[in-house]
Amino acid sequence: MSVQLIQDKLANYQCSSEQEESLALKEMMQEIALAALSRGDFFKRAAFQGGTCLRIFHGVQRFSEDLDFILTKPEKNFQWDSYLKAMEMEFKAFGLDLKVEDRSKAEGTIKKAFLKDDSFGKVLILKHRPRDRKPKMIKIKFELDTNPPLGSEVATRYLDFPFVAAVTTQDLPSLFAGKSHALLCRVYPKGRDWYDFTWYVGQKTKLNWEFLSHACDQQGPWQGQKMQIKKDWYLEEVGKKIQSLDWKQIKEDVARFLRPRELSSLEIWNKDFFFDRLDKLREYL
């Protein structure tokens, strides 16, 4: 495959800074990896989830870091090795030297792997990297839940880059439920979660209550309580989170994943704004 395909894709981002260019390179790397997984039949066993899924397939206006997946059926002995080899081959077809690190043999239900690449800067013309600086290492973490909560629903989406490929993803109500679990249960809050929350509310996305209930039962402060989460409980708990957060810190977390023209949207972020979002959510849930 031609490197020109990647160069043209990078040009379409119209990056205005080195940070934007770095985020764009990472996103292209993510899409090549997803296409390789599709070609290797990974999505017959698993579904794509999380913020990067929302970015790539639903157009949310923030960049993302990691690739998160869940198996469609529990499989405690899952290994990444064959899929990582397929990704290496795909990247080599573009002249890219991918380094992989397989952590799937470690104990635990979350199987991790890492992709690392510093060859983008060697084969592409980068407008915003100083000529005397070595190419940055781009690193992507993969996480796969081998014992996922019950109740997830899936959909098929299609990549256009680097070639047309089918990707199984969680549907939007299940993605919103997963994001809600992160909002409610994450020990260290992330502004990226709250950015996505505003997007879901703006789209009037429904919530997969079954998936959220099972997720909270598996992990977090309500683990093992077998709750059937409903609207009133959810709205109350999200309200408690909104009241407790340091919104300056939350804005700083998400700002580095936004283009400069998007940063002004953070100026209105405070607890009053998010209580307004919560009222809007109350109207349609």
N, C-alpha and C positions, 0 to 999 in steps of 0.2 A: 504493500500500500504506500501511497505517496505521502511524504511529509508535508507536501503542499496542502493537503486536506486539513491538517492540523493548523498550518499557518493561516489559511483562509478562515478557519473557525475562530482563531484568536483575534483576527482583524475585526470580526463581527462584534466582538465585545466592546470595541472602541474604548479601550482602557485609558484612563487619564493619569494613572500613577503606578508606581512600582507595586504597591499593595494590591491594587485592582488586578494588575497583570498576574501577580502571584496567585490570587484567588481564582482567576480565570483558568490558569494552567492546572490548578488542582481540580477544578470542575471538569475540565476536559479529560483529565486522568480518571476521574470517577466514572465518566460516561464510557470511556474505553473499557474500563474494568467491568462495568455492568454488561456491555455488549459481549465481552468474552465469557462472562458467566452465563448469559443467555445461550450462546453458541455451545457451551458445555453442558446444557440441560440442567443447570443449577436450579432454575425456577420451576422445575417439575417437583422439587422438594421444598422450596423455600419461597418466602415473599419479602419484598423490599418494604421497609418502614422508616419512620423517623423524619427529621427535618430535611435531610438531603433528598429524600423521596419527594417531599413537598416542594422543594426548590426545583428539581429537575422535571417533574411531571405536572406540577400545578402552578409553576411560575411565581412562587413567592419571591419578593424582592430582597432577599438576603442570601449571601453565599453560605455554604455549610462546610463541615469538616469531615465527618466520618460516614461510613456506609453501615447501616444497621439492617439486620434481617431476622426473621423468625422462620423456623421450620413449620411446615403445615401439619406435620405429625411429629410427636416427640421422638428423638433419636439420640440417645446419650453417647453413642460411640462415633458421632459425626467427626470427620476429619476434613481439613481444608486442602490437603496436599494436591489432589488431582485438579482442583479448580485453580489453585495458584499456578500450577504448571501451564494450564490453558491460558491464563492471563499473561504469563511470561512470553508465550508464543505470540499472542496478539500484539503486545507492545513491541516485540522484536520486528514484527511485520512493518511497523512504522519507523524502524531504526532507533527505537528507544530501549535503553538498557535498564530494565526493571530489576529491583532487588526485593526479594520477598522474605518475610519472617513469619513462620508458622507457629502459633502458640496454642493450637487446638489440642495438643496432648496434655496441657495443664488441666488440673482438676477444676470442676465447676461446670455449670450448665451453659455459661456464656463462652463460646469458642471464638478466640481472637486471632487475627492475622494482621500483618502490616505490609503495605507496599511503600517502597521508597524509590525515588527517581531523581537524578540530577542531570539527566541527559536532554531534557526539554530545552534547557538553555544552551546546549551545544548544537542542536540541530535546527532550532528556530531563531528567527530574528526577533529579539525582544527590544522594544523601544525604550523601556524605562529601567533597564538594568545597566548600571555603569559598566563600561567595557573592561575596566581593570578588576572587576569583582568576579569571583568564581560563581557558577550557577548555584542557586539555592537548592537544597535537598527538599523535594516535595514528599510529604509523608501522609499516608491515608491509613486510618485504622478501620478494620473490619470487625464487626461483632455480630455473632449469630446466636440467638436464643434457641437452644436445643430442647428446652422444655417450656414452650410458650404457654401463656394463659389461654384458656379456652375462650371461644366466642368470636374470634377474629373472622372478618369477611374479606375476600380478596377481589381484585379486578385485574384485567390485563391492560397494560399501557405499552406504548411503542416509542423506542428511541429512533432518531433519525441520524445521529452521529455516534460512532464513525461509520456505521452502516445500520440499516433498518433491523431492529431486534425487538422481540417481545419480552417484556419484563412483567412478572407477577408482582403486584404490590398489594398492600392493604387498601381497602376502600377508604373513602374520606371519613366516614363516621368512626371506623376503627383507628385510623391515624389520629383523629381528634381525641379518641379515648386514650391512646398511648401517650399523646402529648399531655393530656390532663393528668395521667398517672405521674408523669415527670414533674408537672407543676406542683402536685400535692405531696409527692414523696421524695423528691430529690433533696439530699442533705444540703448541697450548695446550689442555690437558685441560679439560673442562667437567664440572661436577657433574651437570648435566642428563643427560649420557650415562650416567653411572653409576647415576643414579636409574632410568633406563629399563632398564638392564642388570638391576637387581634385579627389575624387573617381569617381564621376559622369563623370567628364571630361575624366578620364582615361578609363572609360567604353564606352565613346562616346554615352552617354545617351541623347536622344532627350528631348525636353522640351514641356510640355503641355501648350501652350500659352494661351489657353482659361481659364484654371484654374488659371494661374498666373495673368491674366488680372482681373478676378473677385476677386481674393484675394487682389490685390492692390487697387481695387475699394472699398472693404469692410473695409480695415484697413491699416493705414500707411500714409505717406506724400502725396500720390496720391488719397486718399479716395474721392469718389464721383465724380471723373473726367471722368469716363466712357472710359478710354483709352483701345485701342486694342493693347496690347504690342506685339512688333515684335523684330526681331533679332537686328537691329542696335541700337534701343533705349536701349534694355537690355544690350548689350555689353558696351555701353557708360556709363550707370549708374553703372554697376559692376566695370568698370574701375575707376570711381570716388571713389568708396568705397575702392578699393585696394590702391589708392593713399593716402587716408586719414587715414588709420588705423595704430595703434601702433603695429607692428608685434611682438615685444617682449612680449607685454601683451597678444596678441592672442595666441602665442605659450605656454605661461604659463597656459592659460585656458585649452588647450586640453591635455597638458602633463600628467595631473593626471588621464586621462582616457586611457592611453596607457601602454602596457607592456614595460619593460625596453629595450627590443631589438628593439622596434619601435621608441624610442625617437630620435635616430640619424637621422630619416627622417625629423625631424623638423629643423635640422641645415641649410637647404637650404631655409627655409621659409623667404621670404622678398618680397617686392613689385615686384622685377624683376621676381622672380619665378612665382608669380601669374599672372603677365602680360603675361608670357609665356603660362600659362594654358589658359588664355583668348584667346590668338592667336590660340591655339589648338581647343578651343571651336568654334571659328569663322569659322574654316575650315569645320566643319561638321554640324553645326546647319542649 
